Amino acid sequence: MVSQVVAEEKPQPQQLLSKKAGCNSHGQDSSYFLGWQEYEKNPFDPVSNPSGIIQMGLAENQLSFDLLEEWLEKNPHALGLRREGGGSSVFRELALFQDYHGLPAFKIALARFMSEQRGYKVVFDPSNIVLTAGATSANEALMFCLADHGDAFLIPTPYYPGFDRDLKWRTGAEIVPVHCTSANGFRVTRAALDDAYRRAQKRRLRVKGVLITNPSNPLGTTSPRADLEMLVDFVAAKGIHLISDEIYAGTAFAEPGFVSALEVVAGRDGGGADVSDRVHVVYSLSKDLGLPGFRVGAIYSTNAAVVSAATKMSSFGLVSSQTQYLLAALLGDKDFTRSYVAENKRRIKERHDQLVDGLREIGIGCLPSNAGLFCWVDMSHLMRSRSFAGEMELWKKVVFEVGLNISPGSSCHCREAGWFRVCFANMSAKTLDVAMQRLRSFVDSTTGGDNAALRRAAVPVRSISCPLAIKWALRLTPSIADRKAER
Ligand SMILES: Cc1ncc(COP(=O)(O)O)c(C=O)c1O
């Protein structure tokens, strides 16, 4: 008996799992997540660990906590689970509340807040909102509702690395990348959409829709209205869906402002096919309010079947009644939300400018951006070889030698090597300064101090083919004196 047990092979922990749980669709091995792991082993702290890794791979908004805290101080009833004005307790009601349609007061307040974010050009109806545990859950639920195993969604690159996990892992849906390039500032084109559609067909995948992130993660840009119109025309022509992840809607801090896909749908003349019930918006309070820990997200759709199916799905990731109660009061305070949104955008812009100016001083250029909590940074001139191997080599140096966790473009499925997403809103201005100093030393040691010349030599020929790219390349190449004068 004993010898039989010894002879039996012990299963690997992985083999004890279902195939779904064990497969790599989660994307855990992506450098995006590996960078986080490295940061967690050695996190920077200005006092206790000043040589640790600075986390610049996390799109968190920590810039306006004081405004939220101030509101909480003034409104203790919301946290204390009491009715406004020192009224009776709602504890028992909330403890028992389990309606997956959500607290009506919260949905009304959220719908109004979402309308306000879009300057009331779109008015959200609370009955078309499905509450979810963050945008992660909203995206997955929509994918579950719209795509069968093996169906595909087209997504413009570069895209948020979490989509591989959120959209594919449990649903079995596929992502087909729509390749966008620096030649036109990574804007999505009809030709790129057609190309992706053809590639999907070649793989015998049924295309069920297009998913965009507007404002874009990782580009930090808002989609121009013309691009949204082109996208809506595309889904109308193909008879497929459009999911617009608008989680960064409230971060658009400069012109041209944010335009929602719903605004474009509402503005379509009656001539084309009606797509209103095939355009769905994803939203969350993780970025605009900086509350990713609260897990509050939403699907907005005027398609009754989608709302009904997604509401049933939301049982797997509801927002707690306590959180809904608190946020109903906070978002219901119109004066507060108006001033919060304006001040939050001002702070995001300030931090964005600090990063862009700091990078420019050391000869590193970014895609011009007007939204988001990050910049899309071109470090291709610092790579030893212009390849993804070169990008990984540089990334490792930046993480381990410079002590900055940034996200390589390849983890966002970017087709061009040398781009990195660099986050700026999850740290203090002082920490961002430390990050810039570290990067400066690294660049000086890599380029022998003549970084501007190196970059001039490195401007890729193909990026000089369109006006936007020319403007952008010129921004990257002034002499050090010019750069100082620009400030
Ligand atoms: C484009 C995009 N969608 C969804 C998410 C997930 O957000 P949440 O924390 O609300 O689940 C993120 C988070 O970074 C994101 O950038």
The ligand as a Gaussian input file, in Angstrom:
#p B3LYP/6-31G(d) Opt

LIG

0 1
 C      -10.201000      51.288000     -20.012000
 C      -10.469000      50.645000     -18.691000
 N      -11.569000      49.892000     -18.541000
 C      -11.825000      49.279000     -17.377000
 C      -10.978000      49.384000     -16.295000
 C      -11.323000      48.695000     -15.005000
 O      -11.882000      49.612000     -14.101000
 P      -12.622000      49.246000     -12.741000
 O      -11.661000      49.533000     -11.636000
 O      -13.808000      50.154000     -12.671000
 O      -13.013000      47.829000     -12.806000
 C       -9.818000      50.153000     -16.402000
 C       -8.884000      50.278000     -15.282000
 O       -7.770000      50.704000     -15.393000
 C       -9.562000      50.808000     -17.640000
 O       -8.478000      51.570000     -17.802000

